[in-house]
Amino acid sequence: MIGFDWPLALTALPLALIPLFTRWLLPQALPAPGAGPGRRRWPPAVFALNLAGVLGIAGFIIGASGPFLRGGEVPREGKGANMVLLIDRSSSMDDSFAGRRPGGGEDSKSEAARRILLEFIAGRADDRVGVAAFSTSPLMVLPLTDSRSALRAAIAAQGEAGLSQTDVGRGLALAMDMLKDAPQPGARAVVMVSDGAAVIAPEVQKQLRELAAAREVSLYWLYLRTKGARSIFDDGAPGERNTPQTRPERHLHLYLQRLGVPYHAWEAENAGAVAAALEEVNRLEQHRLVTTSRIPRRDLSAWAFALAGLAALLLTLARLIEIPLRRAGPAALVRWS
């Protein structure tokens, strides 16, 4: 739909009719051959010049009114999910999978995760994706969006040095809450990339149960296991001390299993295992997804001014042609006009 910044300017459009009542070529005293009742009133050249005058004035007035095509949103259907990438930014993520500072061409766990996450979102063009991070406290980095440039920037920004603690409970709560305005129909998922966990306070556990039920979310945990760390799937030997304080990763896994929502966990001890886990997420999260695409407002005034300029150029050329014809004699000008 077309709109105008200055619609009052359009009241001047009747001025565009002025060229219909004027003659663009100078009159001549010598009559044209065959002048009389059978001669056409408007020869082609005169008609073209009058039309150019009308279009020139009309184009200038319309351009001055500021015409534009209104922007808006249009529905778009695809396959994918509304997804939040929840990234652990604790200081241990800056270590390699071997549990030491990277060296000799090694990637840190955070570097490997960022690279593979970028590849992951590049292959899922229909997803709406948000980014959140957590360490000592959670942080919303980017709300749900379909802008891949914004997503790339948000993921790349997670390369800053991490903090010491891992508040995974409040990080999960933030990620789930970010899905509250996700469009329907469309699946909702949280993909958590973390190399550790911590004890979740009872009030946060209650909040997570409520959010999981309200958002109908699927949970995925890519556990970046450091060499020598205990497996989250290992319940330990009989009689071994096994509490949330001594084995927080194992008990986070058990807690997420009891949330009553679809949940999958993978252990990754290298970049290849991270890529394989995300490929599985890619396979699982292929649902019908209806989103909206924003169409920006489009300015049309340049087109109107271009039309006015073209008409003015045509009239100028006509005047330049008329001058040598006049010098050639009245008869030549009469034949042209």
VOLUMGU-866506 format. One record per residue (C-alpha): residue number from 1; x, y, z. Coordinates in pm, 1 decimal, decimal comma, always signed. Each point is the difference from the previous one (the first is absolute). Last residue first. Example, Ala and Ser with C-alpha at 12.3 -4.5 7.8 and 13.67 -1.06 7.14 Angstrom:
<pts>
PT   nr         x         y         z
PT    2   +1367,0    -106,0    +714,0
PT    1    -137,0    -344,0     +66,0
</pts>
This chain:
<pts>
PT   nr         x         y         z
PT  337    +581,3   +2003,3   -3596,4
PT  336    +287,2    -137,1    -201,6
PT  335    -151,1    +111,5    -337,7
PT  334     -68,3    +347,9    +142,0
PT  333    +354,4     +33,8    +126,0
PT  332    +143,8     -90,1    -339,5
PT  331    -229,4    +248,5    -174,1
PT  330     +93,1    +279,2    +234,3
PT  329    +367,4      -6,8     -97,5
PT  328    +316,3    -184,4     +80,4
PT  327     +65,1    +238,3    +291,2
PT  326    -327,9    -105,6    +157,1
PT  325    +100,3    -362,7     -41,5
PT  324    +331,0     +73,0    +171,2
PT  323    -187,5    +146,5    +304,7
PT  322    -282,3    -259,6     +14,0
PT  321    +234,6    -286,5     +75,3
PT  320    +128,3    +171,2    +317,3
PT  319    -356,8     +75,2    +108,6
PT  318    -101,7    -361,5     -49,5
PT  317    +307,2    -113,7    +191,1
PT  316    -100,8    +220,8    +292,7
PT  315    -353,6    -139,7      -5,0
PT  314    +132,5    -356,3      +4,9
PT  313    +239,0     +81,5    +284,6
PT  312    -284,1    +153,6    +202,7
PT  311    -204,1    -317,4     -49,2
PT  310    +292,0    -213,5    +114,2
PT  309     +50,1    +221,3    +306,6
PT  308    -365,9     -23,9     +96,6
PT  307     +10,4    -378,9     -37,4
PT  306    +318,6     -13,0    +210,3
PT  305    -168,5    +218,4    +263,4
PT  304    -285,4    -249,5     +22,4
PT  303    +238,9    -295,6     +19,8
PT  302    +205,0    +172,0    +271,3
PT  301    -319,6     +68,7    +198,4
PT  300     -79,3    -371,1     +25,7
PT  299    +148,3     -77,5    +343,0
PT  298     -36,3    -361,5    +112,5
PT  297    -110,0     -87,0    +354,8
PT  296    +162,4    -319,6    +117,1
PT  295    -166,7    -340,0     -35,2
PT  294     +20,4    -199,8    +322,1
PT  293     -26,8    -374,1     -35,6
PT  292    -239,9    -185,1    +223,0
PT  291     +26,5    -352,2    +134,4
PT  290    -186,8    -324,8     -48,6
PT  289    +198,4    -311,7     +84,4
PT  288     -82,7    -356,2     -92,3
PT  287    +245,3    -215,6    +189,2
PT  286    +356,4    -116,2     -65,6
PT  285    +157,7      +7,2    +344,9
PT  284    +108,2    -361,6     +39,4
PT  283    +238,1     -12,1    -297,4
PT  282    +170,5    +328,8     +84,6
PT  281     +35,3    -110,6    +361,3
PT  280    +172,6    -314,2    -129,3
PT  279    +232,8    +213,1    -211,4
PT  278     +67,8    +203,6    +313,0
PT  277    +119,3    -313,6    +176,7
PT  276    +226,6     -98,0    -291,4
PT  275    +155,0    +348,3      -8,6
PT  274     +72,5     -13,9    +374,4
PT  273    +152,4    -347,8     -41,2
PT  272    +230,5    +132,7    -273,0
PT  271    +109,8    +289,2    +221,0
PT  270    +122,2    -233,8    +271,2
PT  269    -114,5    -174,4    +319,7
PT  268    -371,7     +40,3     -64,5
PT  267    -262,7    -153,8    +225,1
PT  266    -352,0     +17,0    -129,8
PT  265    -330,3     +68,7    +173,1
PT  264    -357,7     -17,1    -124,7
PT  263    -318,4    +127,8    +162,4
PT  262    -363,2      +6,0    -108,2
PT  261    -197,5    +151,7    +291,3
PT  260    -110,5    -150,2    +331,6
PT  259    +258,7    +178,4    +211,6
PT  258    +128,6    -331,2    +141,2
PT  257    +273,6     -52,5    -261,1
PT  256    +121,1    +354,2     +66,0
PT  255     +49,8     -89,5    +367,7
PT  254    +197,3    -314,8     -82,6
PT  253    +233,0    +192,9    -231,3
PT  252     +43,3    +273,4    +260,6
PT  251     +79,9    -276,2    +249,5
PT  250    +279,2    -142,5    -216,1
PT  249    +145,9    +347,0     -65,4
PT  248     -12,7     +94,9    +370,4
PT  247    +204,2    -301,8    +118,5
PT  246    +133,4     +74,7    +350,4
PT  245    -252,5    +268,8     +97,9
PT  244    -294,3    -155,0    -183,1
PT  243     +74,1    -325,0    +187,8
PT  242    +164,9    -332,3     -85,2
PT  241    +228,8    -131,4    +270,6
PT  240     +97,5    -349,0    -110,8
PT  239    -181,0    -281,0    +179,8
PT  238     -72,1    -187,9    -321,0
PT  237    +225,3    +126,0    -283,3
PT  236     -94,1    +306,5    -198,6
PT  235    -316,3    +103,4    -182,2
PT  234    +187,7     +46,8    -327,5
PT  233    -206,0    +178,1    -267,2
PT  232    +135,4    +344,6     +93,0
PT  231    +347,2    -140,0     -61,0
PT  230    +271,0     +86,5    +250,2
PT  229    +275,5    +238,8    -107,9
PT  228    +338,0    -143,7    -112,1
PT  227     +16,2    +195,2    -324,1
PT  226    -241,7    +289,6     +18,2
PT  225    -356,9     -77,2     -97,6
PT  224    -171,6    +253,3    -220,9
PT  223    -357,2     -88,0     +95,3
PT  222    -224,7     +87,0    -291,6
PT  221    -338,1     +23,0    +169,6
PT  220    -323,5      +6,2    -198,0
PT  219    -335,8     +98,7    +144,1
PT  218    -336,7      +3,4    -179,0
PT  217    -242,4    +269,7    +110,4
PT  216    -370,8      -4,5     +66,3
PT  215     +31,4    +364,4    +115,5
PT  214    -238,8     -28,5    +296,4
PT  213    +112,4    -345,0    +114,2
PT  212    +371,5     +80,7     -23,2
PT  211     -58,4    +337,2    +164,5
PT  210    -177,6    -149,5    +300,1
PT  209    +260,6    -272,2     +50,8
PT  208    +280,2    +255,3     -37,5
PT  207    -152,6    +230,0    +259,9
PT  206     -26,1    -286,5    +248,5
PT  205    +365,3     -90,7     -58,5
PT  204     +90,6    +367,1     +48,8
PT  203    -175,5      +2,5    +337,8
PT  202    +179,9    -321,1    +100,5
PT  201    +347,3    +144,5     -83,2
PT  200    +184,1    -167,0    -285,1
PT  199    +337,4    -150,7     +96,7
PT  198    +257,7     +64,7    -270,2
PT  197     +74,9    -113,4    -351,8
PT  196    +287,8     -63,3    -234,4
PT  195    +135,9      +6,1    -354,5
PT  194    -297,3    +177,4    -151,1
PT  193    -186,2     +39,5    -328,4
PT  192    -374,5     +22,9     +60,3
PT  191    -242,0     -29,2    -293,0
PT  190    -345,7    +122,2    +100,8
PT  189    -290,1     -93,8    -225,7
PT  188    -341,0    +120,8    -104,4
PT  187    -201,8    -154,3    -283,4
PT  186    -204,0    +223,9    -226,4
PT  185    -360,7     +74,6     -71,9
PT  184      +3,1    +250,6    +155,2
PT  183    +236,1    +291,6     +38,9
PT  182    +254,5     +16,2    +286,6
PT  181    -106,7    +262,2    +253,0
PT  180     +75,9    -207,1    +311,9
PT  179    +319,3    -148,2    -143,7
PT  178    +232,7    +239,0    +186,5
PT  177    -143,4    -139,8    +324,4
PT  176    +151,7    -338,9     -75,7
PT  175    +347,7    +150,4     -50,3
PT  174     -27,4    +209,6    +317,3
PT  173    -100,8    -298,8    +211,4
PT  172    +282,5    -208,7    -147,9
PT  171    +253,9    +267,5     +94,3
PT  170    -155,6     +28,2    +345,8
PT  169     +70,0    -367,1     +58,3
PT  168    +342,5      -5,2    -169,3
PT  167    +158,5    +251,7    +234,5
PT  166    +354,9    -105,5     -86,3
PT  165    +270,6    +193,9    +187,6
PT  164    +346,4    +133,5     -87,2
PT  163     -52,4    +254,2    -272,1
PT  162     +69,6     -35,5    -371,9
PT  161    +241,9    +187,3    -225,0
PT  160    -163,2    +144,5    -309,5
PT  159     -61,7    -233,5    -292,4
PT  158    -375,4      +5,6     +51,5
PT  157     -21,0    +300,6    -232,3
PT  156     +37,5    -233,2    -299,1
PT  155    -334,3    -156,7     +87,0
PT  154    -177,4    +337,2     +10,6
PT  153    +168,0    +122,6    -319,7
PT  152     -94,9    -312,7    -191,0
PT  151    -354,6     +26,8    +131,0
PT  150     -33,5    +363,4    -107,3
PT  149    +123,7     -88,7    -350,5
PT  148    -238,3    -296,6     -12,3
PT  147    -303,6    +216,5     +62,6
PT  146    -290,4    -235,9     +73,6
PT  145     -32,4    +130,0    +355,0
PT  144     -82,6    -113,8    +350,4
PT  143    +160,8    +232,2    +252,8
PT  142    +378,6     +52,5      +4,7
PT  141    +253,1      -6,4    +285,6
PT  140    -236,2     -68,4    +289,8
PT  139    +231,0     -32,2    +301,4
PT  138      +6,5    -250,2    +283,8
PT  137    +205,5     +44,9    +317,9
PT  136    +339,3    -126,8    +122,1
PT  135     +30,7    -180,5    -334,1
PT  134    -285,0     +10,5    -243,6
PT  133     -64,7     +86,0    -362,9
PT  132    -310,4     +48,3    -210,9
PT  131     -47,7      -1,4    -377,7
PT  130    -324,6      +6,1    -197,1
PT  129     -90,5    -187,2    -315,5
PT  128    -293,8      +9,8    -239,5
PT  127     +61,9    -294,2    -227,5
PT  126     -71,4      +3,9    -375,6
PT  125    +360,2     +12,8    -126,8
PT  124    +127,4    -297,1    +197,0
PT  123    +336,9     -86,7    -158,7
PT  122    +168,4    +326,5     +98,2
PT  121    -131,2     -49,5    +354,0
PT  120    +205,8    -318,0     +43,8
PT  119    +315,2    +132,8    -166,7
PT  118      +2,7    +293,1    +241,9
PT  117     -63,6    -241,2    +287,7
PT  116    +300,9    -204,1    -113,9
PT  115    +235,5    +296,2     +10,3
PT  114    -135,2    +127,0    +331,4
PT  113     +24,5    -342,0    +166,4
PT  112    +356,8     -57,2    -116,0
PT  111    +104,9    +342,1    +126,0
PT  110    -179,6     -51,0    +334,3
PT  109    +164,7    -338,8     +54,4
PT  108    +339,1    +150,1     -68,2
PT  107    +153,7     -93,9    -330,0
PT  106    +345,1    -155,3     -19,0
PT  105    +256,9    +133,1    -249,0
PT  104    +297,1     -71,1    +224,0
PT  103    -156,1    +146,8    +309,7
PT  102    -335,2     +26,7    +167,5
PT  101      +6,3     +49,6    +378,8
PT  100     -58,8    -333,2    +166,1
PT   99    -287,4    -241,5     +62,7
PT   98     +62,5    -232,5    -294,6
PT   97    -317,4    +126,9    -166,4
PT   96    +177,4    +335,6     -16,5
PT   95     -48,8    +271,7    +257,7
PT   94    -196,8    +322,3     -59,7
PT   93    -319,1    -183,4     +89,5
PT   92    +140,5     -38,6    +354,1
PT   91     -40,0    +376,6     +47,3
PT   90    -379,7     -21,6      -2,5
PT   89    -169,1    +122,7    -315,1
PT   88    -248,1    -284,6     -49,3
PT   87    -210,0     +61,3    -310,6
PT   86    -378,7     -28,8     -21,6
PT   85    -109,4      -5,4    -364,4
PT   84    -370,3     +78,5      -7,6
PT   83    -216,8    -155,0    -269,7
PT   82    -327,5     +57,8    -176,5
PT   81      -1,2    -299,5    -228,7
PT   80     +64,5    -129,2    -350,3
PT   79    -187,2     -46,9    -323,0
PT   78    -148,2    +287,7    -198,8
PT   77    -296,6    +229,4     -31,9
PT   76     +20,8    +377,5     -37,1
PT   75    -271,8    +243,8     +97,0
PT   74     +41,0    +361,8    -117,9
PT   73     +90,9    +293,4    +219,8
PT   72     -14,4    +366,7     -77,2
PT   71    +147,0    +268,6    -216,8
PT   70    -204,1    +266,2    -176,5
PT   69    +105,1     +87,8    -351,8
PT   68    +104,8    +361,8     -10,1
PT   67    -100,1    +335,1    -148,3
PT   66    +162,6    +317,7    +137,1
PT   65    -239,0    +274,7    -118,5
PT   64    +288,8    +176,5    -179,1
PT   63     +38,3    -301,6    -229,2
PT   62    -369,2     +15,1     -90,1
PT   61     +29,3    +370,9     -86,1
PT   60    +317,8     -50,6    -206,9
PT   59    -145,1    -299,5    -183,3
PT   58    -324,5    +187,0     -79,5
PT   57    +192,5    +296,5    -142,7
PT   56    +218,3    -219,4    -217,5
PT   55    -279,0    -237,9     -98,7
PT   54    -221,8    +285,2    -125,8
PT   53    +287,2    +165,1    -185,7
PT   52    +105,1    -328,3    -157,5
PT   51    -358,4     -55,1    -115,7
PT   50      -2,0    +345,9    -159,2
PT   49    +327,7     -78,0    -174,6
PT   48    -120,8    -335,3    -128,4
PT   47    -327,3    +152,2    -130,4
PT   46    +189,7    +275,9    -179,4
PT   45    +234,0    -249,6    -161,4
PT   44    -285,7    -230,1    -103,9
PT   43    -203,0    +278,6    -168,0
PT   42    -287,5    +135,3    +211,0
PT   41    -292,2    +150,6    -193,2
PT   40     +34,4    -234,2    -295,8
PT   39     -51,3    +176,0    -334,0
PT   38    -325,9     -69,2    -189,5
PT   37    -168,0    +332,2     +79,2
PT   36    +294,2    +206,0    -124,2
PT   35    +372,7     -11,9     -24,7
PT   34    +111,0    -215,8    -291,1
PT   33    +349,5    +142,5      +0,8
PT   32     +68,5    +182,1    +324,7
PT   31     -70,5    +367,3     +20,9
PT   30    +289,9    +245,1     +11,5
PT   29     -37,9    +247,6    +290,4
PT   28    +160,9    -245,1    +241,6
PT   27     -82,7     -78,3    +363,1
PT   26    +280,4     -93,7    +242,5
PT   25      -8,2    -361,7    +104,8
PT   24    -120,6     -87,5    +354,6
PT   23    -354,3    +117,0     -55,3
PT   22    -214,6     +46,1    +312,1
PT   21    -339,7    -125,4    +118,0
PT   20     +91,4    -365,4     +50,1
PT   19    +323,4    +109,5    +170,5
PT   18    -207,9    +146,4    +288,5
PT   17    -152,9    -337,2     +93,8
PT   16    +276,7     -76,5    +253,7
PT   15    -124,2    +295,0    +205,1
PT   14    -294,6    -222,9     +96,0
PT   13    +252,6    -196,2    +215,9
PT   12     +42,6    +284,4    +251,7
PT   11    -231,8    -168,2    +252,7
PT   10    +257,7    -281,0      +5,4
PT    9    +226,9    +213,1    +218,6
PT    8    -251,5     -42,6    +283,0
PT    7    +102,3    -370,1     +16,5
PT    6    +339,5     +85,2    +151,8
PT    5    +154,3    -328,6    +121,4
PT    4    -208,7    -204,7    -242,1
PT    3    -116,9    -360,4      +8,9
PT    2     -21,7    -278,7    -256,6
PT    1    -126,9    -346,0     +91,8
</pts>
